[in-house]
Amino acid sequence: MPARDSFHSVMRIGPVQIGTHRDRTGRTVHAAVCGGWSADYSSRTAAQLAARTHRCTVR
């Protein structure tokens, strides 16, 4: 089993971080992560849109 690819091209939009990585099937996906929330997207534009519209409660 090959080693998992780490995140690269990481950027931050407000409290949300966006990073690019390869999933288990070898496809390049973009993840948006904030605290207890995360989601994978097929395009960087979709991840950026999710980051811009994401609202989380400040603890």
QUIJO-V659002 format. One line per field, one symbol per residue. phi: phi as a letter, one per 40 degrees, with the letter a starting at -180 (. if undefined). burial: I if it has 16 or more other C-alpha atoms within 10 Angstrom, else O. A space follows every 50 residues. Layout:
phi: ???
burial: ???
This chain:
phi: .ccccccafcabbgccbbababcccgccbbbbbafcbaabbcbccccccc ccccbbccb
burial: OOOOOOOOOOOOOOOIIIIIIOOOOOOOIIIIIIOOOOOIIOOIOOIIOI IOOOOOOOO
